């Protein structure tokens, strides 16, 4: 009897000490991207390094660090889509715009959330996006204006390829 109990105990100890690899869970889709032809491509969570790039980008804007902004923009094909419909093409145009805007409006962002997602398009290209929410304070003619902004940024090889900004004026108390 003692031998049986000892054998069961030893077996249990040995089984609990095995380092069998756990099966990897299949990635779970968190939504979908709709292509030009209406095809739905699954969106997944991905590498949070893209969130770090976008956080650094917003920090550089708050610090008026135009050289860091320039270094984080894609070398070719950079675009920024403003909420008023303006499209800024190229880093030089972006830096020119920011230089004037920083002086005229003194923008300051406070981040509320950052969400990373990615998908592979039909051409096999990985697309990594960061969606973020921010409270933006501007000074217009000596008065503070508070806006809520949402940014959607495409990050390619650690650089900002393009981003979209939508915004609305916040209500009193928001």
N, C-alpha and C positions, 0 to 999 in steps of 0.2 A: 504494500500500500504506500509506504513511504517513498519507494522507488517510483511509483506511478505519479504521485504528487510532484516529486522532484523533476520528473521527466516533463510533465505539463508546464511547470514553472519555467524550466530551462527553454522549452520550445517557445513559450510566450515571450520571454526575454529576447531570445534570438530573433523572433519575428519582428518585435518592436524595434530592433536595432538595424534592420535592413534599410538601406538607402535607395529603395526603388524610386525612380523618378516619377513624379506625378504627371499624369497626362496633361498636356497644355490645352487650355480651354480655347476654343475657336473664338476669334474676335467677334464681339457683339456690335452689330450696327446700331448707331445712335440716331439715324435719320438717313436722308438721301439727298444727293445732288441731282438736279434735273438738267440733262444736257440740252443742247439746242434742238435736237430732234425729239425731245420729250422722254428720252430714256432715263430711268431712275438708276443712279449709281449709289451703292451704299456708302455712307459716311461712317468712319470709325474714330475712336479716340486714338491719339498717336503720341508722338514724341513731344514732351513738354518743353524741349529746347526752343521751340518756336514761340512759346509764351514768354520765355526769358528774353528773346530778341525783341518782341513787341514791348515788354516792360522797359527795356533799356531805351527803346525808341521814344516812348512817352516821357521817360525821365529826362532824356536829352532835350525834348521840347520844353519841359518845365524849367530846365536849367539854361535854355537858350544856347545850347551847345551845337551849333551848326555843323561843326566838323564831325561830330559823332553821328548826327543825322545824315550827313553826306556819306559817311562810311557805311551806314546801314542800308542806304538805298541801293537797289540793284544798279549795276553799271549801265546796262542796256535795258530799254523798254520800261523804265519806271513811270508809273502814273498814279496820280492821286485824284479821286473824284470827290469834290466838295458838295455839301448839302444844297448849295444854290445852283448846281448844275455845271459849275466850272470844272474843267478837266485840266490838271497841271501835268504836263508831259516833260519828263526829264528832270534830273537832279538839280541842274543849274536853275531852271525855272522854279522849282520847289524852294530852293534856298532863297531866291529873290523874293518870292511870295512871303516866305516866313519872316525874312528880315523886316519887311514893311509891316506885316501883321503883328509881329512881336512888339514893335514900336507903337503901332496905332491902337492895339486892343489889349495888350498885356495878358494873353491867355494863360490859364493855369488849370491843369487837369487833375482830378482826383479819381482814381480807378475804383470801380465798384466790383467788376468781375472780369475774368479772362477765361475763354473756353477755346481749346484746341480741337481741331478735327481734321481728318484727312481722307482722301479717296484717290483711287487711280482711275484716270480717264480712259476713254476707248483707245487712245494712242499709247497707253502704258505709262503715262507720265504721272508721277506722284504729285498731288496738289495738297499742300498743307496750309490751312487757314487758321487764323486766330480771330475770334469775335470777342470784342470787349465793350464794356459799358463804363462811361465816365460822367462825372459832373464837371462841367467846364464853366469857369468864371471868366468873364471878359470885363474890361473897363471901357465903356463907350461914352464919350463926352463927359467923363468924370463920374458916371454912374455904373454900378456893378450890374451886369446882366448874367443870369445863371441859366445854363443850358444843360440838357441831358443829351449825351451823344452815344451812339453805337458805331463802332468801327469794325469793318471786316477787312482783314489784311491777308494777302497771299504772301507767304514766306517761301522763297526758293533759295536753296543752298545757303541758308542763314542770312539772307538779305530780303528787304522789303521790295517786292516786285510791283505790287499795286495795293491800294486800299480805298475803301469807300467809307464815307462819313454820312450818317443821317443824324439829325438833331431836332430838338424842339425846345422852346422856351419853357423853363420849369415854372410851375405855379407857385404862388406865395406859400412858403412853408415846406416845399419839397427839398 
